[in-house]
Amino acid sequence: PLHDNYFTCTDMVEKPSPDKVLSLYSILGRCILPPEIFDIIDQTPPGAGGEIQLTDAMCTLARTKGMVAVDYTGKRYDMGNKLGILKAQVEIGLQHPEIGNDFRTYLKGIAKNL
């Protein structure tokens, strides 16, 4: 059951350097956050690139109230680069109940020209 994989998260680092790694866990980008995250975001100074970073606000929330995390055991896609996004789209698209078969046929057709 999923609840067996829950644990408390009290800190996180966005794309840590090897010397800043806190654990072997990563943030997959799917979060259910409490309403107070909006107040925290309002008080969060701009981070990387001069933008408000959700991860910075999540760090504040984790440090002050704690967050519940899930040890996910499924396949992980790297959504931080264009190739990773395309791989995810293709693999998930092939599994789609409505369009998966047609998409598979399409891919086989264009693969002949590679």
Order of alpha helices (4+ residues) and beta strands (2+ residues): beta-alpha-alpha-beta-alpha-alpha
